[in-house]
Structure formats: structure tokens, C-alpha cells
Amino acid sequence: MAQEEAQKSADVVVTTEKPMTDKEVTVPSPVLEKEVTPTVASEEKVAPETEKSVPVREEETVVAEKVIVPSPEELEKKALAEFKELVREALNKREFTSPVPVKEEKPEEKKPAEETKGEDKTEEKKEEEKPEAIKLEAKTDAVAPAEEKEAVYDTMAEEDGTKTVEAIEESIVSVTPPENTVVSEAEPMEPEEVSIYGVPLLQDERSDVILLKFLRARDFKVKEALTMLKNTVQWRKEIKIDELVEAKAGEEASEFEKMVIAHGVDKEGHVVIYSSYGEFQNKELFSDKEKLNKFLNWRIQLQEKCVRALDFSSPDAKSSFVFVSDFRNAPGLGKRALWQFIRRAVKQFEDNYPEFATRELFINVPWWYIPYYKTFGSIITSPRTRSKMVLAGPSKSADAIFKYISPEQVPVKYGGLSKDIPISTEDTVTEAIVKPAAKYTIDLPASDACMLSWELRVLGADVSYGAQFEPTTEGSYAVIVSKNRRIESTDEPVITESFKVGEPGKIVITIDNQTSKKKKVLYRFKTLPISDL
């Protein structure tokens, strides 16, 4: 029987194997199944593409639209919103001018708690050691029965437990601050009021334009911009900027004004500030650190007054300056202390008046400054400031400055036509080119009796100039206003003249260029009635 059962079981095993082989023959192998599965998946993917080809493309276009990078205006708005939230939080916590007093008290309270914890631990150790000594005495005496000893040990253990619990409770009570301090911490603090450049932060719409300047100065890194803003507020507090603005100018102010002036606007409407580095050669004004610091305070006062006069009403308003620095007769690199002071002053203005320069023009730059700037320019100024700088040597200075500023807006000292005469900056300037070895005439008409005034400048000089009045009425004679004379490079760059006209006619100006180079002529004129004189 056993053999028959064994044979049956063997038969059963054989029969189970046979159908498996049949299945393997009919059903694809596992390798083939892997090949089948992607075909099925691909068929499933193809089906919706064939059925709904258009909707899939629409979805793809929608996804592509979502990936589109936001415009700079949207990024500015987002960064400005985040920046304003951080500024509001800092104002609520009074982080601009005064630190939170609670934060300073916390580390002082933890010290006694740690000391008490250390004392409690030593007491616990001593108390744990004491019962051990008692146990030894109990073992040496060996008078009481075993039951009494066990009872003594139990009571002592309970006493130890209660002591340790009491010690822990004492330590816990000492760590927790009293109820009064908790109430003081929970009391809300009034947000501080901070103004910068005469504009209250977050309380005036104009502050948005100011905050954008700090964001741009730090490439829209909000946290870095907040740090810069805090440092600027702290710096203004240290130098007492409000008192400095209201302070009366000292005796040196008239001399300082020869070095730095705010005069006119550029072609886009930005206020222009001119600086003459040659004035640093004046030893009486800049002989020691005290006098240099006086000049720096005066320069900050001028800058602050000019900034407060700007229009911060909208981002499109002209809320920045054009700086023109004249390097004619500037001190050499041998005066290290002076150049270190200049670098410190430039750095101070960059850090505390960010993005207030829309362009910086350096005119009459000597040959030695250009390689120096290429070598050390990255140390002196930031990359954003360097991108706004234009350097021009003596021969290219006039073209560089007139590219951005109209000649009638440029002071005579810096190569322009603006000076204290009846002609105002509203009177337009006309430009003309005198060809080599040629003459050029300019006619200034005068229809009635009047005072005719004009300004003229020839870039490059080395020409002859003459002017005469030619009346239109018959029988009248021409009147020589200015005899022909040669204009040298050492002469006054701007020719300013006036003539009282008694009858209709015109002023004829003649420019004779006998050189091999063309010359540019700038001129403007104005007529005033005799009654207005």
C-alpha cells in the first residue's frame, strides 16, 4: 500500500509539472512579458493622443505658460512686499534703534538656575552617600533583627526619595521666572517710528521708492537689504543727521562750494552735482584730518539737503543724481592719506545713499588714473557703481559731458555755458560745425530796439572770432562789436557779450578756422526789451 501511495503521489507531481510546461509553451516567457508590457503601455498612451490630440497640446501650452519667468516689474513688487513685511516686523520689535530688553535678561536668569542645579546635584550625591554610611554602621552593629533592618532601609529609601523630589521641585521653581516677568514679556510693545531722508518708513507712500533703492543695491536679496537699511539708520543716528542738516554753514563753506556744487539738470531731468578734485591741492583747507572731517560733514549736509529735495512720489520720478567729477589738477597717487580719505568718503556714500547715482562722469582724467582704476576700481567701488561710470580724458571730456548734459546746463568752469548772466538755462543752445580751413557765420536777429546778449564757446579753440552789428535800414552803417581776435586754449573758454540795439538789424559773428581739424561751436542768445532793463 505504501508503495502504491508513493507512486500515486509521484504521479500527482508529474501531472502538476506537465500542465506548467504546457502553460509555459502557450503563455509567453517572462522576458516576453517585459516586452509585452511596454507595448501595452505605449498602446494606452497612443490611444489618448490619437483620440484627444488637441487637448494634450493645450495642456502643454498651459504648462509652458506656467514656466515663463516673471517680468522684472513683478519680481520687484514681490521683493518689495517681502521687504516691507520684514521692515514692519523690525519696527514692531524696535530693532532699528533699540534692542529688545527681554532678550538681554534671559541669559542672566539662567545662570543662577544652573548654579542651583549644580548645588542640588551635589546635595543629592551627599544625601545618597549618607545612607550608605548608615548601612555600614548597621552591618557592623548587627543588633536589630533582619526585619527591623529592612524597615530601616525602607524608611531611609523613602526619605532619600522625598529629599530628591524636593530638591528637584526646588530647582524647577527656581528656573521658572516669576509671574511679573511673564506679564512684562507678554506686554505688546509700540512700534518705533523711523524716518529716512525725511520720509517716514511704511507711513508714507514715498517710502516704497526708497526701499526699492536698498533692494536694487543688494540685487533684491531681501535680508541683505534689511541689514543695509538697519546700518544706514544706525549711521544716521550716530552722526545726528537732522541736527547736521539744520546746522549753519561755517566759514569754510564758501571755499567748499568751489569744490562741490549742485547745478542744473541732465537731458533726462536728473539734478547734477559737480566735484572738482583739483581743489584738494588747497593745503589750507585739507592740511589735516580735522579739516578733512569738516569738509566731509559739509559734504554730507549738502548731499542730505539735495536728497530731501528729490521727488519720491513714484518710481518714474527723478529720484537720483548725475555726478560729474573733474580730475583737472587732481592730487597724485603719492598723497596716500588724501586718497584713503576719498575712498572712505565714497564708500560711506555708497553704503548710506544707495542707488542715488544714475550716472557718474569722470572728466579730464589724467593718464595715470586709468590704469590705477582698472587695477583698484573693484576695491574702491561696487560692480553696480562701476557700470554707471564714464571715464574721459582731457580731449574727450567735452563730448562725454555734452552727451548727457546740455551745454546750457553745464557751468562755465566745467566747459559749459551756464553762468550768472541774463541768459537762463531755459534758452536753448545751438551747435554748429566749422570745417577745416573754412569760415562760419552766425546771424542773431534783432527786430526792435533791445539788448542783445549771447554766449559762444569753441571746443578746441585755435580759431579767430569777430562780431559786428549790421542794420537793415538803408543809409545806416555797420558797427563793430568785437574785433577779430584769435582764441587760444588758455583764454576764457566762453565768450559772453552784449550789444544795445537801437534799430532793426542783426549781429553777425564770424568764426575763422584755419586748422586742419573741424571745430564744434556752441552758442545761444537772448533779446531783452529796453523797458525791461
C-alpha positions in Angstrom: 0.0 0.0 0.0 2.8 2.4 0.9 4.4 1.8 -2.5 1.1 2.4 -4.3 0.6 5.7 -2.4 4.1 6.7 -3.2 3.6 6.0 -6.9 0.3 8.0 -6.8 2.0 10.9 -5.2 4.7 10.7 -7.8 2.1 10.6 -10.5 0.5 13.6 -9.0 3.7 15.5 -9.0 4.3 14.6 -12.6 0.8 15.7 -13.6 1.3 19.1 -12.0 4.6 19.6 -13.8 3.1 18.8 -17.2 0.5 21.5 -17.2 3.1 24.0 -16.1 5.2 23.1 -19.1 2.1 23.4 -21.2 1.4 26.8 -19.8 5.0 27.9 -20.4 4.6 26.8 -24.0 1.3 28.6 -24.6 2.0 31.7 -22.4 5.0 34.0 -23.3 8.0 33.7 -21.1 8.8 36.3 -18.5 11.2 38.0 -20.9 8.5 38.2 -23.5 6.1 39.6 -20.8 8.5 42.5 -20.3 8.4 43.2 -23.9 4.6 43.0 -24.0 4.1 45.3 -21.1 5.7 48.4 -22.7 3.8 47.7 -25.9 0.6 47.7 -23.9 1.6 50.9 -22.1 2.5 52.5 -25.3 -0.8 51.5 -26.8 -2.5 53.0 -23.9 -0.6 56.2 -24.3 -1.1 56.3 -28.0 -4.8 55.9 -27.7 -5.5 59.2 -25.9 -3.1 61.0 -28.1 -5.0 59.8 -31.2 -8.4 60.4 -29.6 -7.5 63.7 -27.9 -4.6 65.1 -29.7 -5.7 68.7 -29.4 -6.4 68.8 -25.7 -2.9 67.4 -24.9 -1.3 70.3 -26.9 -3.4 72.7 -25.0 -2.2 71.3 -21.7 1.3 71.5 -22.9 0.9 75.2 -23.7 -0.6 75.8 -20.3 2.4 74.2 -18.6 4.7 76.2 -20.8 3.0 79.4 -19.7 3.4 78.5 -16.1 7.2 78.0 -16.5 7.5 81.5 -18.0 9.9 83.7 -15.9 8.0 86.6 -14.2 8.7 90.1 -15.5 11.2 92.4 -13.6 8.3 94.5 -12.5 6.5 91.5 -10.9 9.8 90.4 -9.2 10.2 94.0 -7.9 6.7 94.0 -6.5 7.2 90.6 -4.9 10.5 91.6 -3.4 9.2 94.9 -2.2 6.2 93.2 -0.5 8.5 90.8 1.4 10.9 93.7 2.3 8.0 95.8 3.7 6.9 92.8 5.8 10.4 92.4 7.3 10.7 96.2 7.9 7.3 96.2 9.6 8.3 93.3 11.8 11.6 95.0 12.7 9.7 98.2 13.5 7.3 96.3 15.8 10.3 94.7 17.6 12.1 98.0 17.7 15.2 96.6 16.0 16.3 99.7 14.3 17.3 101.9 17.2 16.8 100.0 20.4 17.2 96.2 21.1 14.5 94.2 22.9 15.3 94.3 26.7 13.8 90.8 27.3 16.5 89.1 25.2 19.2 90.6 27.3 17.7 89.4 30.7 17.2 85.8 29.7 20.9 84.6 29.9 21.3 86.3 33.3 18.4 84.4 34.7 19.7 81.0 33.5 23.0 81.4 35.4 21.5 81.1 39.0 19.3 78.3 37.8 22.3 76.3 36.6 24.1 77.0 39.8 21.2 75.8 41.9 21.0 72.7 39.7 24.7 72.1 40.4 24.1 72.6 44.1 21.1 70.3 44.1 23.2 67.6 42.4 25.9 67.9 45.0 23.4 67.7 47.8 21.8 64.7 46.2 25.1 63.0 45.9 25.9 63.8 49.6 22.5 62.5 50.6 22.9 59.4 48.7 26.3 58.8 50.3 24.9 59.3 53.8 22.6 56.3 53.8 25.5 54.2 52.6 27.4 55.1 55.7 24.4 54.3 57.9 24.1 50.9 56.2 27.7 50.1 57.1 27.1 51.0 60.7 24.0 48.9 60.7 26.0 46.0 59.4 28.7 46.4 62.0 26.3 46.7 64.9 24.2 43.8 63.8 22.0 44.2 67.0 18.5 44.6 65.4 16.8 41.7 63.8 16.6 41.4 60.0 13.0 42.6 59.8 13.9 45.8 61.6 16.9 46.4 59.3 14.7 46.0 56.3 12.2 48.5 57.8 15.0 50.9 58.5 16.3 50.6 54.9 12.8 51.2 53.5 12.3 54.3 55.6 15.7 55.6 54.6 15.0 55.0 50.9 11.7 56.8 51.2 13.4 59.7 52.9 16.0 59.8 50.1 13.2 59.8 47.5 11.4 62.6 49.2 14.6 64.6 49.5 15.5 64.2 45.9 11.9 65.0 44.8 12.0 68.1 47.0 15.4 69.1 45.5 14.1 68.7 42.0 11.0 70.7 42.8 13.1 73.5 44.3 15.3 73.5 41.1 12.2 73.6 38.9 10.7 76.5 40.9 14.0 78.5 40.7 14.2 78.0 36.9 10.6 79.3 36.1 10.5 83.1 36.0 8.2 84.9 38.4 4.7 85.8 37.3 5.5 89.5 37.0 8.3 88.9 34.4 6.0 86.7 32.3 3.4 89.5 32.2 6.1 92.1 31.2 7.3 89.8 28.3 3.7 89.4 27.1 3.0 93.1 27.1 2.9 94.3 23.4 5.5 97.0 22.5 4.6 100.0 20.5 6.3 100.0 17.0 9.0 102.6 16.7 8.8 105.4 14.2 11.8 105.7 11.8 12.3 108.3 9.1 15.0 108.2 6.4 15.8 111.1 4.0 12.8 112.9 5.6 10.3 110.2 4.7 8.7 108.0 7.5 9.2 104.3 6.8 5.9 102.5 5.8 3.8 105.5 6.9 4.2 107.3 3.5 3.9 106.0 0.0 7.2 107.7 -0.9 9.0 105.1 1.3 8.4 102.4 -1.4 10.7 104.2 -3.8 13.4 104.4 -1.0 13.0 100.8 -0.1 13.4 99.8 -3.8 16.8 101.6 -3.8 18.0 99.4 -1.0 16.7 96.3 -2.8 18.5 97.2 -6.0 21.7 97.9 -4.2 21.6 94.3 -2.8 20.3 92.6 -6.0 16.9 92.1 -4.5 18.2 90.0 -1.7 15.6 91.0 0.9 17.6 90.0 4.1 20.7 91.7 2.9 18.7 94.8 2.0 17.2 94.9 5.5 20.7 94.7 7.1 21.8 97.6 4.9 18.7 99.6 5.9 19.4 99.0 9.6 23.0 100.0 9.2 22.0 103.2 7.4 19.5 104.1 10.1 22.1 103.5 12.7 24.7 105.6 10.9 22.3 108.5 10.5 21.6 108.3 14.2 25.3 108.3 15.1 26.1 111.4 13.0 22.9 113.1 14.1 21.8 113.8 10.6 18.8 116.0 11.5 21.0 118.3 13.5 23.6 118.3 10.8 21.1 119.4 8.2 19.9 122.3 10.4 23.4 123.4 11.3 24.6 126.7 10.0 27.4 126.7 7.4 30.9 127.5 8.8 33.5 129.9 7.5 34.9 127.3 5.2 31.5 126.8 3.4 32.4 129.4 0.7 35.6 127.6 0.0 33.9 124.2 0.0 31.4 125.4 -2.6 34.2 125.9 -5.1 34.8 122.2 -4.9 31.2 120.8 -4.9 28.1 122.4 -6.3 24.6 121.2 -7.4 23.8 122.9 -10.7 21.2 122.3 -13.4 19.9 119.0 -14.7 20.8 116.5 -17.3 18.9 115.7 -20.5 16.6 113.4 -18.6 15.9 115.8 -15.7 18.2 114.5 -13.0 19.9 117.0 -10.8 23.7 117.3 -11.5 26.3 117.5 -8.7 29.8 118.7 -9.8 33.0 117.9 -7.9 36.5 119.4 -8.5 39.3 117.2 -7.3 41.8 119.9 -8.1 40.6 121.8 -5.0 42.1 119.1 -2.8 45.5 120.8 -3.6 44.5 123.6 -1.3 46.7 123.0 1.7 44.9 125.5 3.9 41.6 123.6 3.6 42.9 120.0 3.6 46.1 120.1 5.7 45.0 117.7 8.5 42.3 115.2 9.5 40.2 117.7 11.4 39.7 119.9 8.3 39.0 116.8 6.1 36.3 115.8 8.6 34.8 119.3 8.4 34.6 119.0 4.7 33.1 115.5 4.9 30.4 116.8 7.3 29.7 119.7 5.0 29.5 117.3 2.0 27.0 115.0 3.9 24.9 118.1 4.7 24.8 119.1 1.0 24.0 115.5 0.0 21.2 115.2 2.5 19.7 118.5 1.5 19.7 117.5 -2.2 18.2 114.1 -1.4 15.4 115.6 0.6 14.6 117.9 -2.3 14.1 114.9 -4.6 10.7 113.6 -5.8 9.9 110.2 -4.3 6.2 110.2 -5.3 6.6 107.4 -7.9 9.3 105.1 -9.3 9.1 107.1 -12.6 10.1 110.4 -10.8 13.7 111.7 -11.0 14.9 110.5 -7.6 18.7 110.2 -8.3 21.6 112.3 -9.4 24.2 112.6 -12.1 27.7 113.1 -10.6 30.4 114.9 -12.6 34.0 114.6 -11.1 36.6 116.9 -12.6 40.1 115.5 -12.3 41.9 118.5 -13.6 44.9 119.2 -11.4 43.9 116.4 -9.1 46.5 115.3 -6.4 48.8 112.5 -7.4 48.8 109.0 -6.0 51.7 109.9 -3.7 49.2 111.6 -1.3 48.0 108.3 0.1 46.3 109.8 3.2 44.2 112.0 1.0 43.2 109.2 -1.4 42.4 107.0 1.6 40.0 109.7 2.8 38.4 110.0 -0.6 37.9 106.2 -0.8 36.4 106.3 2.7 34.0 109.1 1.7 33.0 107.3 -1.5 32.3 104.1 0.5 30.3 106.0 3.0 28.0 107.5 0.4 27.6 104.1 -1.4 26.5 102.4 1.8 24.2 105.1 3.1 22.8 106.7 -0.1 22.3 103.6 -2.3 21.2 103.9 -5.9 21.2 107.7 -5.8 23.6 107.8 -8.8 22.1 107.3 -12.2 25.4 108.1 -13.8 28.9 109.2 -12.8 31.1 111.1 -15.3 34.8 111.5 -14.7 36.2 114.2 -16.9 39.8 115.4 -17.5 41.0 112.1 -16.2 44.9 112.1 -16.2 46.8 109.2 -17.8 47.9 107.7 -14.5 44.3 107.3 -13.2 43.0 105.0 -15.9 45.4 102.1 -15.1 45.0 102.7 -11.4 41.2 102.5 -11.8 41.5 99.3 -13.8 43.7 97.8 -11.1 41.9 99.0 -7.9 38.5 100.0 -9.2 37.0 96.8 -8.0 38.2 97.6 -4.4 37.0 101.2 -4.4 33.6 100.8 -5.8 30.9 98.2 -6.2 30.1 96.5 -9.6 26.8 98.3 -9.8 28.6 101.6 -9.3 31.3 100.8 -11.9 28.6 100.0 -14.5 27.4 103.6 -14.3 30.9 105.3 -14.6 32.2 107.0 -17.7 35.9 108.0 -17.9 37.1 110.6 -20.3 40.5 112.2 -20.8 41.0 115.9 -21.4 40.5 115.7 -25.2 37.2 113.7 -24.8 35.7 115.4 -21.8 33.5 117.9 -23.6 32.0 115.3 -25.8 31.4 113.0 -22.8 29.7 115.6 -20.7 27.6 117.1 -23.5 26.4 113.6 -24.4 24.4 113.5 -21.2 24.0 117.2 -20.2 23.1 120.1 -22.4 25.8 122.8 -22.6 23.4 125.5 -21.3 23.1 123.4 -18.1 26.8 123.0 -17.6 28.7 125.6 -15.6 31.5 127.5 -17.4 34.0 126.0 -15.0 33.2 122.6 -16.3 33.2 123.5 -20.0 29.6 124.7 -20.4 27.7 127.9 -21.0 25.9 128.4 -17.7 26.8 131.5 -15.8 25.2 134.3 -13.9 24.0 136.4 -16.9 20.6 137.4 -18.3 20.6 134.2 -20.4 19.0 131.5 -18.4 19.1 127.7 -18.6 15.8 127.7 -20.5 17.5 129.4 -23.5 18.4 126.6 -25.9 21.9 126.1 -27.2 22.7 125.7 -30.9 25.5 123.5 -32.1 27.5 124.1 -35.3 30.5 122.5 -37.0 33.2 124.6 -38.6 35.0 122.7 -41.3 38.8 122.8 -41.6 40.3 125.8 -43.3 36.9 127.5 -43.5 34.8 130.3 -42.1 31.4 130.1 -40.4 29.0 133.0 -39.8 26.2 133.2 -37.2 23.3 135.6 -37.5 21.5 136.9 -34.4 18.4 138.9 -35.5 17.1 141.9 -33.6 13.8 143.4 -34.9 13.3 146.2 -32.4 15.3 148.3 -30.0 16.6 145.9 -27.4 19.6 144.5 -25.5 21.0 141.5 -27.4 23.2 139.1 -25.3 25.0 136.0 -26.5 27.3 133.3 -25.3 29.7 131.3 -27.5 32.2 128.6 -27.0 34.5 126.9 -29.5 35.6 123.4 -28.4 39.3 123.1 -29.1 39.9 126.8 -29.6 42.6 127.9 -32.1 40.2 129.9 -34.2 39.5 133.6 -34.9 36.4 135.3 -33.6 34.7 138.6 -34.6 31.3 140.2 -34.3 29.6 143.2 -35.8 26.1 144.8 -36.0 24.6 145.2 -39.5 21.4 147.3 -39.6 18.6 146.6 -42.1 17.7 150.2 -42.8 19.3 151.9 -45.7 21.9 154.5 -45.1 22.9 153.0 -41.7 26.4 151.8 -41.1 27.7 148.6 -39.6 29.1 148.7 -36.1 32.0 146.6 -35.0 31.1 144.9 -31.7 34.2 142.8 -31.3 37.3 143.0 -33.4 38.7 139.8 -35.0 40.9 138.1 -32.5 42.4 134.7 -32.1 41.0 132.4 -29.3 43.7 130.4 -27.6 43.3 127.4 -25.4 44.5 129.4 -22.4 41.8 132.1 -22.9 38.4 132.2 -21.2 36.5 129.2 -22.8 33.2 131.1 -23.0 32.8 134.4 -24.8 30.0 136.5 -23.3 29.0 139.8 -24.9 26.0 142.2 -25.2 25.1 145.0 -27.6 22.4 147.6 -27.2 20.4 147.7 -30.5 18.8 151.0 -31.4 17.3 149.9 -34.8 16.3 146.7 -36.5 19.2 144.6 -37.7 21.4 141.6 -36.8 24.6 140.6 -35.1 26.9 138.7 -37.4 29.5 136.5 -35.7 32.4 135.1 -37.8 34.4 132.1 -36.8 37.6 131.5 -38.9 39.1 128.0 -38.6 42.5 127.8 -40.3 43.4 124.5 -38.7 43.3 121.0 -40.3 40.6 119.8 -37.8 37.0 120.6 -37.6 35.7 122.6 -34.7 32.4 122.5 -32.8 30.7 125.8 -31.8 28.1 126.1 -29.1 26.1 129.4 -28.8 22.9 130.8 -27.6 21.4 134.3 -27.4 18.6 136.3 -25.8 16.9 139.7 -26.5 15.5 141.9 -23.8 13.3 145.0 -24.4 14.8 148.2 -23.3 11.9 148.7 -20.9 12.9 145.6 -19.0 16.4 146.8 -18.4 
